[in-house]
Amino acid sequence: MARPAARLSDLIRKDDPIVKYEGADAEILRQVSKPVLRVNEDMADFIDHMEHIMRAANGVGLAAPQLGILQRIFVFDAGDGFHAVINPKILQTKGEQPSTEGCLSIPGLRGDLVRAAEVVIKGLDQHGRPIRLRGNGLTARVILHEYDHLDGILFIDKADPDSLHYITSEDEDEDDEYEDDDEEGIDV
């Protein structure tokens, strides 16, 4: 008799759920995620877990591979409300914007890169309903950062190598102090 498939939420590591770039299971961050074939009742629970983990880590975005799960799913909240996107497809990008980014999978590292200033994507929400989202500024950056995770691409692959640096605890305190005024240095 076949065993029932594990729920996605059950596959998340309990002790330290976010896969780190220099740790056990790091190779998953470099793999291309597989499309979600069926959105069922398990998906909403998994996405709730993703949102909780993202917020607990003070991030603005999180992709399933960062939890060790090679599925084309990401979540984000860039200040305009929470969104979950399953099987995203980029329909359009426009313009350019310089940014400084970090990543929950590479704690403390920051780097400068250029991303599109605007993006339009389509996909499914956590209930399997079709969605279409347009993002500008920070929202576009977050969407594109998380989308890259689904293809095994990290921000360090696109950043100016000379700009990569680890922030100190003093830098973190400064980031916290100016968090509302400055979108740079946010971990996605």
N, C-alpha and C positions, 0 to 999 in steps of 0.2 A: 504494500500500500504506500502510495506516495505521501511524503510529508508536505504539509501545507507550507507555502512560501512564507518567509519571514516578512513581517511588516517593515516598511522602510524605517520607521521610527526606532524599531528594535535593532537596526544595524548601526545606529549612531553610537560611537564610543561614549561610555558614561563618564569616565574620569576626566578626560580632556577631549571634548568633542571635535574641536577644530584641528584638522591635519596641518602640521607645521612643515614648512619647506625643508627644514633640516632635521627630520625626525623619522620615526617609523611610519611607514605607509606614504612617505613623501612622493613616491613615484606616481601616485594616483593624480597628483596635481598637474602632471605632464601628459595625461592621457585625454583622448577625445571622448566626451560623454555620449551615451546612447540615448536616442529619442525615447520618450515615455510612450509606450504602446497603448496603455489603457489608464485612464484616470478613474480611480474607484474611491470608496469611502476612506481608504487608508491615506490618500493623498492630502486631504485637509488636515489630518492629524500630523502628518510629516511636516507640512508647511507651518503648522502652529509651532512645532519643535524648532524649525529653522528660524522662525521669527524670534522666539525666546532666546535662542543661542546667540543670534546676531545682536539683539539688544543687550544681553548680559555682557557681551564682549565690547560694548560701545561702538559697534560697527554700523554702517549705513547700508550694507549689502552683504549677501552671503550666497554662495553657489553650492549645490549639492556635492560636487567633488571635494570641497573644503571639509565636508563631513565624511569623506571616504566613500561616497556613493556616486557612481558614474551614470547619473541620469541628467538630462537636460532640463534642469530646474534651477531658478534662482529667485531670491526675495530681496526686497530693498525698501528703504524708507529714507528718501533724501529730503525730508521735511514737508512733503505734500501728502503724506499718508502712506500706509503700508501697501505693497504690491507683491504679488507672487506671479511668476511667469513660467509656464511649462512649455517646452519645445519652442523657444523664441526664434524668430526669424527677423533679421534686420531688413527693413523695407527701404530705408533712406537714411543717409547721413548728410549733414550740411555744415559748412564752415569749419573753423578750427578754434581751439582754445587751449592755451597752455595751462598745465595744472601740476600740482604736487600731490602725489598719491602715496598711500601706504596700503597694507593688506593684512587682514587678520591672520593669514597663514605665514606671514613673515613679520612678526611683531617688532615694532620700533624702526623698521627700515622705511625711508622715504626716498622718493626720486621724482624728478621733473620729466614730464612728457607732454605731448600734444595729442589731444583727442578731438573728435568732432564736437562742435558746439551744439548741435541738434541731432537727434536720432528719432526715428519712427520704427517701432517694432510691432510684431503681432505674435500671438501665441494663445495659450489657454490659461485660464485662472485655475485655482485649486479645486474647482467644481467641474472642470472640463468645458467651461463656457469660453467661446472665442473672445479675445480681447485685442485691442489695438492701443498702444501707448505712444505718446510723443513726449520726449524729454529735452529740456534745454539746460544749459549750464551744468550745475552739479548733478542734476538728475541724468543728463546725457552721459556724464563721466561715469556715474555709478553703473548705469545700464551697460555701457560698453566694457567696463572693468569686469563685471560679473559674466557678461556674454563671453569674454575672452577665457574665463575659467572653464567654460564648457568645452572649449577647444584646446585645453592644456596650455594656454598662454598666460603668463604672469606679467604684472606691470613692469617687472625688472627687464623683461624682454624688449619693452618699448621705451623704457626710460633712457635718458642721457646717462651713460655710464659714469661720467664725471660728477653727476648730481646725486648719485646714490650715497646715502649717509644714514647712520643710526642716530635717532634722537636720544637725548639724555633725559633724565628725570626733570631737569630744569626746563628743557624744551617742552616736555609734556605739561608741566605746570603752566607754562606760558600759553600753550595751545588751549588748555582748559579756560584760562582767564579770558581769552579772546574768541572763544568758540562761536559765539553768535555773530561776530563780525567777520570771521575769516573761515572760508570753506576749505582752505588748504590743509594738508596734513591729516585728513580724515581717513580712517582705515575702512576700506571697503572689501 
